[in-house]
């Protein structure tokens, strides 16, 4: 029993560390297409792998711990608010869609990418006290669709290759 708990903690630590590294690396990349807020969402690969390989609870914990730690190390209170809104909404949407068994991992990832953008725009609208930012969702939906598809393909391949390790 203790060995299983130790392995679980080690998996959590490994995935959180990997997500933090990916978040840091992504922050070093130039903004794509000169569109503010547009990112690949590399850390969602880790959330997808946890969701499909370890389950809903594990994915939620890894996502939340990653968000808090990355914000503490590389961000501030505002980045925490934006990250929490996007990350929690994205995680919840991905978990709900996966639970239906009606969507592929790529579709789940795309929905998660779009939901992440929606969460962040909603926080920006609250902080700046303007609904005018709503138009920006159109731009970010396209980026969420494209990056979500890329992340979904990568996540699917990783899950296939790591299946024996994660289960």
N, C-alpha and C positions, 0 to 999 in steps of 0.2 A: 504494500500500500504506500509506504513512504517513497519507494522508488518511482511510482507513478506520479506522486505529487511533485517530486523533485524534477522529473522530466517535464511536467506541465509548467512549472515555474521557469525552467530553462527555456522552453519554447516561447513563453510569453516574453521573457527578457530578450531573447534573440530577435523576435519579431518587432518588439518596441524599438530596440536598438537599430534594426534595419530600417524601420520607418523614419526614425530620427535622422539617420544618415541620408536617406533619400530626400527628406525634407531639406536638409542642409545643402545637398548637391543641387536640388532644384532651385534653391534660392540663389545659387551662383550662376545659373543660366540667365542669359539676357531675356527680357520680356519678348515673347513671340509676337511678331507682326506689329510691334509697337502698340499693343492693346493692353492698357493697364488691367491688372487682375487676371490675365490669362496665363494659366499654368497647365502643365501636363497632368499634374495630380499623381505623381509617382508613388506617394505614400498610400494611395488607394489600392495599389497592387498588394500591399501587405494586408490591408483590411479585407480585400477579396480572398486572399489565400487563407486568412484566419476564418472568415465566414464559411467558406466551402470546405476547408480542411479541419477546422476545430469546432465550429458551431457558432450560434448567435451570441451567446454570452461572452465567449472568448473574443470574438470580433469587436463587440461593444467595449470591453475592458481595454483591449489593445488600442483601439481608436481613441478612447478618452484619455488614457495615460499618455499616449503619443502627443495628443493635442496640448495637454497641460505642460508636459516636459519641454516640447519644442517652443511653446510660448514663453516659458520661464527662461530658457537658454538663449533664444534668438529673437524674442519679440518683447511685447509689452502688454498692458492690460487691454488695449484696443485690439491687438492682434489675437489675443485670447478670445475676445468676444466674437470676432469675425470667424475664427477657426472653430470655436464651439458651435456657432450657429450653422456653419456649413457642414462641419463634420458630423454633428448629431443628426441633422436632417438627412444628409447623404446616407449615413449608416442605417437610419430607420427605414428609409425608402428601399435600400438594397436588401435589408432583412425581410421586409414585407413582401417584396417581389420574389425573393428566393423562396420564401415560405409557400408561395402559390404553386411552385414547380411548373409554371407556365412560361417562364422566360429563360433564355440562355444566359450564361455568365456575362457575355458581351452586352446584352440588353440590360441586365441588372447594373452593370458598370456604367453604361451610358446614363441610365436613370439616376444613378448615384452622382455622377458628374454634374448633371443638370440641377439636381436637388442641392448640391453643394453651392453652386452659383446662386440659386434662389435664396438660400439661407444667408449668404453673405450680402446680397443686395438688400434683403430685408433689414439687416442690421445697419447697413449704410444709410438706408432711407430713414431709419429711426434716429441714428446719430446725427445726421445732417438735417433732419426734420423736413424732408422734401420727398414727394412722390415722383419727382421729375427723373429720378434715377431709374425708374421702372423701364424706360426705353432701353437701357443698357443690358437688360436681360436678353434681348434678342441677340446681341453680339455674344454674350457669354453662353447662351444656349448652343450656339454653333460650336464654340470651343468645347463646351461640355460634351457635346455629341461626338466630336472628333477625338478628343482626349479620352473620353469614356470608352470608346471603341478600342483604341490602342491599349489602354490599361486592361480592358476585358480580355483581349487576346493574350497579352503577356500573363495576366493572372491565371487564365485557363491553362496555359502551357506550364506555368510553375506548379499549379495544383496537380497536374498530371505527373510531373516529374518528382514532386515531393510527397505524393500520396502515402507512401510507406512510412515516411518520417512523421507526418502530421497526425496520422490516425493512431 
